[in-house]
Amino acid sequence: MELTPERLTAHLATEPLRPAYLIAGPEPLRVLEAADALRAQARVQGVTEREIFEADGRDFDWDALSASFRLMGLFSTRRLIELRLPTAKPGKEGAVVIAEFCDDPPPETTLLVIGGEWSKSHHGKWTEKIAGVGHVVFAWAIKPHELPDWIERRLRAKGLRADREALQQLVQRVEGNLLAAAQEIDKLALLTDGQMLDAATMESLVADAARFDVFRLVDAALNGQPGQVSRMLAGLRAEGDAVPALLGMVVMELQRAAALARVSARGGNLAGEFKAQRIWDSKQALYRRALQRHPAPRWDEFVVEAGRVDRIAKGRAPGDAWQVLERLLLAVAETRALPLLA
């Protein structure tokens, strides 16, 4: 059965665990929270073992996963086996392994497949097999016209109420960023005692997440949003920010991406590198999309170019630092902009 993340939560509360679940989509927060809801319900239903497999490269050992399916849980306990597929594409070998699991699910075992992407091209017999014995959950991005309802439902879930003006103000401030919205709502739950939130209260309690800050600027570049990059840079410049003040974060994130790209290029443990770099699960999909856009050597070139921006900003090299920084970040966001760096 195909469900939304919200409907999955309702099903989990009223039925025993199914043999298999697929949770995937382009909205990291919704994927993460749906998976967390399933893990929590698994614990309630007596699942005491959890095994995680990270299929983040071509060298993933599908035989090891298949062998794990055949093993009985330690002391005959119930098991949850997580298969994390960043691209949501298991390939031919992986599709066969998943389908075979669904054809004859081992007793006391639940398979949870988590994907960081999803589109019609991902569908296949393996997804149909999961749907036949369990649920498939697609976490689509929230559209702009859907955001007010999404925020209002989340407010109600936290015991909060907001009038129409206050709700619209929160929508405008988070500017489509679900993680920012969730964080602000959690903060409101701590700072208020259930009274109706009006615009003045919202203004005083909620940070302006829509501000053109460097964190979201870099996220836009990594996420492949060139239009956002140009708009945010223009906003930062208009607010009086200086290029050197931005470069620390820009360089740090480019160096992170370069390190991840090198690990990925040699077929290393990308999940381990995410952990070493302290990159949250909710942001890993963003980096994975960026790594698919550029090969490893290019990320090192981006770091070198950021150094040139720094020299320009400090008067040690000719050029317009704002213009060169914009071209750099546009190239990160969009391969068609690479000639701008020449």
C-alpha beads as a LAMMPS data file, in Angstrom:
LAMMPS data file: protein, C-alpha beads

342 atoms
341 bonds

1 atom types
1 bond types

-500.0 500.0 xlo xhi
-500.0 500.0 ylo yhi
-500.0 500.0 zlo zhi

Masses

1 110.0

Atoms # bond

1 1 1 0.000 0.000 0.000
2 1 1 1.222 3.522 -0.808
3 1 1 1.051 6.024 2.048
4 1 1 2.076 9.528 2.982
5 1 1 4.376 9.889 6.025
6 1 1 1.418 11.118 8.060
7 1 1 -0.776 8.150 7.124
8 1 1 2.077 5.777 7.937
9 1 1 2.089 7.050 11.522
10 1 1 -1.641 6.349 11.811
11 1 1 -1.245 2.829 10.407
12 1 1 1.642 2.028 12.740
13 1 1 -0.532 2.855 15.737
14 1 1 -3.285 0.429 14.717
15 1 1 -1.606 -2.601 13.124
16 1 1 1.314 -4.980 13.747
17 1 1 4.530 -4.371 11.848
18 1 1 4.478 -5.479 8.235
19 1 1 7.409 -7.494 6.812
20 1 1 8.734 -4.612 4.691
21 1 1 8.573 -0.833 4.300
22 1 1 9.997 1.617 1.796
23 1 1 10.337 5.262 2.872
24 1 1 11.804 7.582 0.247
25 1 1 11.530 11.057 -1.197
26 1 1 13.209 14.409 -1.758
27 1 1 12.108 15.965 1.556
28 1 1 14.703 14.848 4.157
29 1 1 12.733 15.901 7.234
30 1 1 9.641 13.920 6.220
31 1 1 11.749 10.848 5.377
32 1 1 13.623 11.094 8.681
33 1 1 10.504 11.525 10.800
34 1 1 8.634 8.696 9.063
35 1 1 11.577 6.362 9.649
36 1 1 11.801 7.495 13.283
37 1 1 8.088 6.776 13.741
38 1 1 8.554 3.250 12.419
39 1 1 11.583 2.631 14.659
40 1 1 9.645 3.855 17.693
41 1 1 6.695 1.596 16.940
42 1 1 9.056 -1.321 16.357
43 1 1 10.406 -0.863 19.885
44 1 1 6.847 -0.745 21.247
45 1 1 6.081 -4.024 19.469
46 1 1 9.086 -5.778 20.986
47 1 1 11.770 -5.357 18.324
48 1 1 15.073 -5.446 20.203
49 1 1 17.634 -5.920 17.399
50 1 1 18.402 -3.333 14.744
51 1 1 20.905 -3.871 11.952
52 1 1 21.892 -1.137 9.478
53 1 1 23.272 -1.531 5.965
54 1 1 24.533 1.504 4.000
55 1 1 24.355 0.816 0.258
56 1 1 26.202 3.969 -0.762
57 1 1 28.339 2.638 -3.606
58 1 1 28.709 0.021 -6.314
59 1 1 30.829 -2.160 -4.036
60 1 1 28.053 -2.783 -1.535
61 1 1 27.928 -6.455 -0.518
62 1 1 24.385 -7.573 -1.307
63 1 1 25.313 -11.138 -0.326
64 1 1 25.939 -9.909 3.225
65 1 1 22.451 -8.414 3.361
66 1 1 20.919 -11.586 1.954
67 1 1 22.810 -13.668 4.517
68 1 1 21.517 -11.428 7.316
69 1 1 17.955 -12.085 6.173
70 1 1 18.513 -15.804 6.660
71 1 1 19.944 -15.489 10.164
72 1 1 17.661 -15.877 13.118
73 1 1 17.758 -13.022 15.601
74 1 1 19.962 -13.500 18.613
75 1 1 18.027 -15.477 21.222
76 1 1 15.117 -15.569 18.703
77 1 1 14.381 -11.869 19.206
78 1 1 12.537 -9.709 16.704
79 1 1 14.710 -7.746 14.269
80 1 1 14.544 -4.526 12.255
81 1 1 16.942 -4.465 9.301
82 1 1 17.514 -1.038 7.754
83 1 1 18.791 -0.696 4.213
84 1 1 19.785 2.877 3.427
85 1 1 19.774 3.648 -0.300
86 1 1 20.739 7.310 -0.866
87 1 1 19.743 7.156 -4.550
88 1 1 16.785 4.806 -3.889
89 1 1 18.132 2.603 -6.690
90 1 1 19.351 -0.838 -5.595
91 1 1 20.455 -1.928 -9.059
92 1 1 19.669 -5.340 -10.520
93 1 1 21.400 -7.346 -7.794
94 1 1 19.880 -5.347 -4.964
95 1 1 16.414 -5.464 -6.525
96 1 1 16.628 -9.262 -6.645
97 1 1 17.715 -9.487 -2.992
98 1 1 14.858 -7.235 -1.839
99 1 1 12.306 -9.080 -3.985
100 1 1 13.441 -12.458 -2.638
101 1 1 13.031 -11.169 0.918
102 1 1 9.467 -10.082 0.157
103 1 1 8.627 -13.397 -1.547
104 1 1 9.431 -15.286 1.652
105 1 1 9.852 -12.867 4.596
106 1 1 11.845 -14.395 7.455
107 1 1 9.899 -14.732 10.709
108 1 1 10.254 -11.981 13.302
109 1 1 12.087 -9.732 10.800
110 1 1 11.085 -6.373 9.313
111 1 1 12.957 -4.736 6.432
112 1 1 13.030 -0.934 6.259
113 1 1 14.400 0.545 3.023
114 1 1 15.176 4.286 3.217
115 1 1 15.860 6.356 0.099
116 1 1 16.976 9.959 -0.255
117 1 1 15.412 10.453 -3.677
118 1 1 12.311 9.331 -5.540
119 1 1 10.661 9.649 -8.949
120 1 1 8.670 7.457 -11.331
121 1 1 11.931 6.053 -12.714
122 1 1 12.623 4.403 -9.348
123 1 1 9.582 2.148 -9.532
124 1 1 10.212 -1.505 -10.280
125 1 1 9.298 -5.038 -9.319
126 1 1 11.159 -4.627 -6.033
127 1 1 8.950 -1.709 -4.994
128 1 1 5.853 -3.651 -6.024
129 1 1 7.041 -6.557 -3.888
130 1 1 7.433 -4.273 -0.867
131 1 1 3.984 -2.803 -1.469
132 1 1 2.567 -6.329 -1.637
133 1 1 3.751 -7.330 1.845
134 1 1 4.042 -3.921 3.491
135 1 1 3.867 -0.207 2.768
136 1 1 5.659 2.235 0.498
137 1 1 5.856 5.796 1.801
138 1 1 6.784 8.718 -0.446
139 1 1 7.849 11.939 1.240
140 1 1 7.346 14.545 -1.454
141 1 1 8.456 18.126 -0.990
142 1 1 5.766 20.366 0.463
143 1 1 4.487 22.751 -2.215
144 1 1 4.222 26.473 -1.391
145 1 1 0.404 26.402 -1.256
146 1 1 0.533 23.361 1.046
147 1 1 2.954 24.873 3.554
148 1 1 0.390 26.820 5.665
149 1 1 -1.650 23.653 6.277
150 1 1 1.498 21.646 7.048
151 1 1 2.646 24.240 9.591
152 1 1 -0.825 24.525 11.136
153 1 1 -1.047 20.731 11.596
154 1 1 2.382 20.684 13.196
155 1 1 1.416 23.528 15.531
156 1 1 -1.709 21.625 16.605
157 1 1 0.335 18.475 17.194
158 1 1 2.439 20.494 19.656
159 1 1 -0.647 21.887 21.396
160 1 1 -0.265 25.333 19.780
161 1 1 -2.720 27.629 18.036
162 1 1 -2.009 30.632 15.819
163 1 1 -4.296 33.173 14.200
164 1 1 -4.215 33.610 10.434
165 1 1 -1.817 36.562 10.471
166 1 1 0.620 34.834 12.819
167 1 1 0.480 31.649 10.737
168 1 1 1.230 33.560 7.546
169 1 1 4.097 35.325 9.249
170 1 1 5.666 31.998 10.212
171 1 1 5.175 30.689 6.657
172 1 1 6.967 33.708 5.236
173 1 1 9.823 33.513 7.702
174 1 1 10.715 29.860 7.108
175 1 1 10.440 30.293 3.320
176 1 1 9.725 26.650 2.536
177 1 1 12.434 25.248 4.823
178 1 1 10.653 22.434 6.715
179 1 1 13.541 21.859 9.084
180 1 1 13.544 25.547 10.045
181 1 1 9.765 25.433 10.493
182 1 1 9.990 22.348 12.723
183 1 1 12.698 23.937 14.856
184 1 1 10.730 27.169 15.289
185 1 1 7.571 25.268 16.243
186 1 1 9.497 23.217 18.813
187 1 1 10.817 26.476 20.257
188 1 1 7.329 27.988 20.375
189 1 1 6.109 24.935 22.301
190 1 1 8.774 25.586 24.925
191 1 1 8.225 29.341 25.166
192 1 1 4.425 29.515 25.221
193 1 1 1.772 27.997 27.444
194 1 1 -0.890 27.164 24.876
195 1 1 -2.338 30.624 24.354
196 1 1 -3.418 31.734 20.885
197 1 1 -0.365 33.104 19.058
198 1 1 -0.910 36.439 17.369
199 1 1 1.357 38.276 14.934
200 1 1 3.078 40.317 17.647
201 1 1 3.935 37.222 19.683
202 1 1 5.154 35.421 16.596
203 1 1 7.315 38.412 15.684
204 1 1 8.964 38.436 19.091
205 1 1 9.587 34.707 19.358
206 1 1 10.459 33.467 15.881
207 1 1 13.815 34.081 14.265
208 1 1 13.785 35.241 10.658
209 1 1 14.790 31.977 8.985
210 1 1 14.150 33.586 5.604
211 1 1 17.025 36.010 6.184
212 1 1 19.687 35.750 3.492
213 1 1 22.285 34.049 5.665
214 1 1 25.407 32.240 4.561
215 1 1 24.222 28.847 5.844
216 1 1 21.253 28.796 3.494
217 1 1 23.354 30.307 0.712
218 1 1 25.733 27.339 0.771
219 1 1 22.815 24.914 1.056
220 1 1 21.273 26.436 -2.076
221 1 1 24.542 25.962 -3.978
222 1 1 24.926 22.345 -2.862
223 1 1 21.267 21.670 -3.591
224 1 1 21.567 22.848 -7.199
225 1 1 19.507 26.056 -6.932
226 1 1 21.371 28.724 -8.947
227 1 1 18.475 31.178 -8.828
228 1 1 18.438 31.038 -5.037
229 1 1 22.215 31.533 -4.962
230 1 1 22.066 34.774 -6.944
231 1 1 19.105 36.102 -4.969
232 1 1 20.667 35.319 -1.586
233 1 1 24.012 36.822 -2.536
234 1 1 22.241 40.001 -3.642
235 1 1 20.426 40.062 -0.287
236 1 1 23.620 39.564 1.697
237 1 1 25.350 42.315 -0.221
238 1 1 22.397 44.660 0.308
239 1 1 22.475 43.929 4.053
240 1 1 26.069 45.128 4.176
241 1 1 27.819 41.796 4.650
242 1 1 31.446 41.595 3.528
243 1 1 32.811 38.771 1.391
244 1 1 35.490 37.719 3.951
245 1 1 32.743 37.245 6.551
246 1 1 31.034 34.734 4.251
247 1 1 34.051 32.826 3.067
248 1 1 34.739 30.915 6.264
249 1 1 31.502 28.932 5.933
250 1 1 31.800 28.664 2.141
251 1 1 35.318 27.233 2.336
252 1 1 34.414 24.854 5.156
253 1 1 31.462 23.406 3.232
254 1 1 33.454 23.100 -0.003
255 1 1 36.228 21.295 1.865
256 1 1 33.631 18.970 3.395
257 1 1 32.220 18.195 -0.039
258 1 1 35.728 17.640 -1.436
259 1 1 36.536 15.160 1.343
260 1 1 33.251 13.320 0.774
261 1 1 33.878 13.249 -2.983
262 1 1 37.327 11.694 -2.529
263 1 1 35.889 8.964 -0.297
264 1 1 33.089 8.291 -2.781
265 1 1 35.482 8.221 -5.754
266 1 1 37.607 5.475 -4.227
267 1 1 34.547 3.468 -3.199
268 1 1 35.062 4.149 0.487
269 1 1 32.607 4.255 3.362
270 1 1 30.659 7.421 2.660
271 1 1 28.396 6.852 5.661
272 1 1 31.467 6.748 7.876
273 1 1 32.737 9.985 6.382
274 1 1 29.382 11.661 7.033
275 1 1 29.727 10.605 10.653
276 1 1 33.331 11.818 10.816
277 1 1 32.293 15.175 9.337
278 1 1 29.340 15.348 11.782
279 1 1 26.845 15.837 8.983
280 1 1 23.288 15.202 10.201
281 1 1 21.083 12.638 8.486
282 1 1 18.721 15.405 7.403
283 1 1 21.510 17.094 5.378
284 1 1 23.141 14.037 3.867
285 1 1 20.794 13.921 0.868
286 1 1 21.829 17.481 -0.004
287 1 1 25.510 16.504 -0.100
288 1 1 24.784 13.345 -2.061
289 1 1 23.001 15.364 -4.751
290 1 1 25.967 17.721 -4.930
291 1 1 28.448 14.846 -5.251
292 1 1 26.462 13.419 -8.164
293 1 1 26.791 16.762 -9.953
294 1 1 30.601 17.039 -9.920
295 1 1 33.531 14.588 -9.924
296 1 1 35.996 14.591 -7.029
297 1 1 38.784 16.669 -8.720
298 1 1 36.347 19.477 -9.410
299 1 1 35.567 19.923 -5.721
300 1 1 39.268 20.513 -5.070
301 1 1 39.172 23.114 -7.853
302 1 1 36.248 24.820 -6.127
303 1 1 38.264 25.044 -2.898
304 1 1 41.173 26.607 -4.806
305 1 1 38.797 29.098 -6.430
306 1 1 37.445 30.064 -3.000
307 1 1 41.020 30.894 -2.033
308 1 1 41.209 33.221 -5.024
309 1 1 38.009 34.938 -3.879
310 1 1 39.629 35.497 -0.495
311 1 1 42.716 37.062 -2.072
312 1 1 40.548 39.354 -4.204
313 1 1 38.502 40.415 -1.181
314 1 1 41.708 41.301 0.684
315 1 1 43.130 43.284 -2.230
316 1 1 45.836 40.742 -3.019
317 1 1 44.475 39.840 -6.466
318 1 1 42.551 41.755 -9.147
319 1 1 38.820 41.327 -9.643
320 1 1 35.394 41.848 -8.066
321 1 1 35.129 39.514 -5.056
322 1 1 31.310 39.477 -5.097
323 1 1 31.205 38.610 -8.784
324 1 1 33.806 35.840 -8.509
325 1 1 32.084 34.391 -5.427
326 1 1 28.763 34.347 -7.256
327 1 1 30.313 32.593 -10.251
328 1 1 31.898 30.014 -7.965
329 1 1 28.669 29.188 -6.175
330 1 1 26.700 29.134 -9.427
331 1 1 29.198 26.604 -10.780
332 1 1 28.710 24.484 -7.666
333 1 1 24.930 24.648 -8.166
334 1 1 24.799 24.156 -11.920
335 1 1 27.296 22.441 -14.255
336 1 1 26.257 24.750 -17.098
337 1 1 27.771 27.618 -15.116
338 1 1 31.254 26.028 -15.028
339 1 1 32.507 28.150 -17.977
340 1 1 32.056 31.199 -15.729
341 1 1 35.108 30.044 -13.761
342 1 1 37.363 30.072 -16.830

Bonds

1 1 1 2
2 1 2 3
3 1 3 4
4 1 4 5
5 1 5 6
6 1 6 7
7 1 7 8
8 1 8 9
9 1 9 10
10 1 10 11
11 1 11 12
12 1 12 13
13 1 13 14
14 1 14 15
15 1 15 16
16 1 16 17
17 1 17 18
18 1 18 19
19 1 19 20
20 1 20 21
21 1 21 22
22 1 22 23
23 1 23 24
24 1 24 25
25 1 25 26
26 1 26 27
27 1 27 28
28 1 28 29
29 1 29 30
30 1 30 31
31 1 31 32
32 1 32 33
33 1 33 34
34 1 34 35
35 1 35 36
36 1 36 37
37 1 37 38
38 1 38 39
39 1 39 40
40 1 40 41
41 1 41 42
42 1 42 43
43 1 43 44
44 1 44 45
45 1 45 46
46 1 46 47
47 1 47 48
48 1 48 49
49 1 49 50
50 1 50 51
51 1 51 52
52 1 52 53
53 1 53 54
54 1 54 55
55 1 55 56
56 1 56 57
57 1 57 58
58 1 58 59
59 1 59 60
60 1 60 61
61 1 61 62
62 1 62 63
63 1 63 64
64 1 64 65
65 1 65 66
66 1 66 67
67 1 67 68
68 1 68 69
69 1 69 70
70 1 70 71
71 1 71 72
72 1 72 73
73 1 73 74
74 1 74 75
75 1 75 76
76 1 76 77
77 1 77 78
78 1 78 79
79 1 79 80
80 1 80 81
81 1 81 82
82 1 82 83
83 1 83 84
84 1 84 85
85 1 85 86
86 1 86 87
87 1 87 88
88 1 88 89
89 1 89 90
90 1 90 91
91 1 91 92
92 1 92 93
93 1 93 94
94 1 94 95
95 1 95 96
96 1 96 97
97 1 97 98
98 1 98 99
99 1 99 100
100 1 100 101
101 1 101 102
102 1 102 103
103 1 103 104
104 1 104 105
105 1 105 106
106 1 106 107
107 1 107 108
108 1 108 109
109 1 109 110
110 1 110 111
111 1 111 112
112 1 112 113
113 1 113 114
114 1 114 115
115 1 115 116
116 1 116 117
117 1 117 118
118 1 118 119
119 1 119 120
120 1 120 121
121 1 121 122
122 1 122 123
123 1 123 124
124 1 124 125
125 1 125 126
126 1 126 127
127 1 127 128
128 1 128 129
129 1 129 130
130 1 130 131
131 1 131 132
132 1 132 133
133 1 133 134
134 1 134 135
135 1 135 136
136 1 136 137
137 1 137 138
138 1 138 139
139 1 139 140
140 1 140 141
141 1 141 142
142 1 142 143
143 1 143 144
144 1 144 145
145 1 145 146
146 1 146 147
147 1 147 148
148 1 148 149
149 1 149 150
150 1 150 151
151 1 151 152
152 1 152 153
153 1 153 154
154 1 154 155
155 1 155 156
156 1 156 157
157 1 157 158
158 1 158 159
159 1 159 160
160 1 160 161
161 1 161 162
162 1 162 163
163 1 163 164
164 1 164 165
165 1 165 166
166 1 166 167
167 1 167 168
168 1 168 169
169 1 169 170
170 1 170 171
171 1 171 172
172 1 172 173
173 1 173 174
174 1 174 175
175 1 175 176
176 1 176 177
177 1 177 178
178 1 178 179
179 1 179 180
180 1 180 181
181 1 181 182
182 1 182 183
183 1 183 184
184 1 184 185
185 1 185 186
186 1 186 187
187 1 187 188
188 1 188 189
189 1 189 190
190 1 190 191
191 1 191 192
192 1 192 193
193 1 193 194
194 1 194 195
195 1 195 196
196 1 196 197
197 1 197 198
198 1 198 199
199 1 199 200
200 1 200 201
201 1 201 202
202 1 202 203
203 1 203 204
204 1 204 205
205 1 205 206
206 1 206 207
207 1 207 208
208 1 208 209
209 1 209 210
210 1 210 211
211 1 211 212
212 1 212 213
213 1 213 214
214 1 214 215
215 1 215 216
216 1 216 217
217 1 217 218
218 1 218 219
219 1 219 220
220 1 220 221
221 1 221 222
222 1 222 223
223 1 223 224
224 1 224 225
225 1 225 226
226 1 226 227
227 1 227 228
228 1 228 229
229 1 229 230
230 1 230 231
231 1 231 232
232 1 232 233
233 1 233 234
234 1 234 235
235 1 235 236
236 1 236 237
237 1 237 238
238 1 238 239
239 1 239 240
240 1 240 241
241 1 241 242
242 1 242 243
243 1 243 244
244 1 244 245
245 1 245 246
246 1 246 247
247 1 247 248
248 1 248 249
249 1 249 250
250 1 250 251
251 1 251 252
252 1 252 253
253 1 253 254
254 1 254 255
255 1 255 256
256 1 256 257
257 1 257 258
258 1 258 259
259 1 259 260
260 1 260 261
261 1 261 262
262 1 262 263
263 1 263 264
264 1 264 265
265 1 265 266
266 1 266 267
267 1 267 268
268 1 268 269
269 1 269 270
270 1 270 271
271 1 271 272
272 1 272 273
273 1 273 274
274 1 274 275
275 1 275 276
276 1 276 277
277 1 277 278
278 1 278 279
279 1 279 280
280 1 280 281
281 1 281 282
282 1 282 283
283 1 283 284
284 1 284 285
285 1 285 286
286 1 286 287
287 1 287 288
288 1 288 289
289 1 289 290
290 1 290 291
291 1 291 292
292 1 292 293
293 1 293 294
294 1 294 295
295 1 295 296
296 1 296 297
297 1 297 298
298 1 298 299
299 1 299 300
300 1 300 301
301 1 301 302
302 1 302 303
303 1 303 304
304 1 304 305
305 1 305 306
306 1 306 307
307 1 307 308
308 1 308 309
309 1 309 310
310 1 310 311
311 1 311 312
312 1 312 313
313 1 313 314
314 1 314 315
315 1 315 316
316 1 316 317
317 1 317 318
318 1 318 319
319 1 319 320
320 1 320 321
321 1 321 322
322 1 322 323
323 1 323 324
324 1 324 325
325 1 325 326
326 1 326 327
327 1 327 328
328 1 328 329
329 1 329 330
330 1 330 331
331 1 331 332
332 1 332 333
333 1 333 334
334 1 334 335
335 1 335 336
336 1 336 337
337 1 337 338
338 1 338 339
339 1 339 340
340 1 340 341
341 1 341 342
